Amino acid sequence: MGETCRIFVSPADANNIALVTYDSCASCTGETLTTQAYLSVNGGAAWSELALPPSNIVVDIAWTYGSTLFLVTEHTSQADTSLPPTFSLFTSRSNGPLTEIPARQLTGHSGELGPVALQSSGATLYVSFNVAFCTRACLSHVRSNDDGRTWTPIPASYQGNPLVIAATRPNSNTLIGWTHLSQSNATVMLRSDDNGSSWQALPALPRDPESGGVLAVAMPDNAIYAWSFGQANVVYALPDGATEWQIVAPLPAGTPVTVQYDAGGHAVAFWGQAHDLNENVLTSGLEYYPLPASTP
């Protein structure tokens, strides 16, 4: 049971499912958020709890082939709440217990991690992170194609500006990213077809999100879907080989969740959170936007 939850399904085996529940601890000071993580290897018929370190909140999860689960936790110090939280990366291989991947493996030196984000193409995991308590631009990206045992650094900037990895295309070396150019104050969408080693600019979005950033999903058929929380309130599509983005749907009432695609790798629906305020009680659900067969 939980107030809210998130579900993550392995791209290799739909029987492998991770479930994370979130609850506000009413008896704790400051409405402390708590999470529990569970793993199922039989499609949800039975669950086993993954043991998390105390005061750790799950913030991101990704799967790679070989039934390997990666999990990012945020740890907030109760002794000194003025300090920013630190983050940790854990893995569960072959449905085993969680083990931490130390910062030294990612950064090359000891220390603590700041915010961590995961992207997975299936075979390759991409990790974006900052070093904790960093006072300058210190975003880094690394990748691993051996279930997190070894890591390869990849560029973290484009034309001198921090580069955000927004999406990966399943079963490929293709990444979608974006950066905000300090030179022109413009947001540039980017694509890499070599695991992030080099990047090329994509067509400009119809409306620049400015400081809002971009979320994206890369389809198996090579189409890209993107949305932002800045100047635009729509979902954009860039079909394979196209030179302009198309407006294909409005944003959901809540947070966009994912793009559903069929066996041929073509998008068939958008899914998002649905927020409903009824008698001053906010409830959450799901909503979807079906796409016509002609949509790229």
Salt bridges, closest charged atoms under 4 A:
ASP147 OD2 - ARG149 NH1 3.79
ASP193 OD1 - ARG191 NE 3.01
ASP221 OD2 - HIS266 ND1 2.79
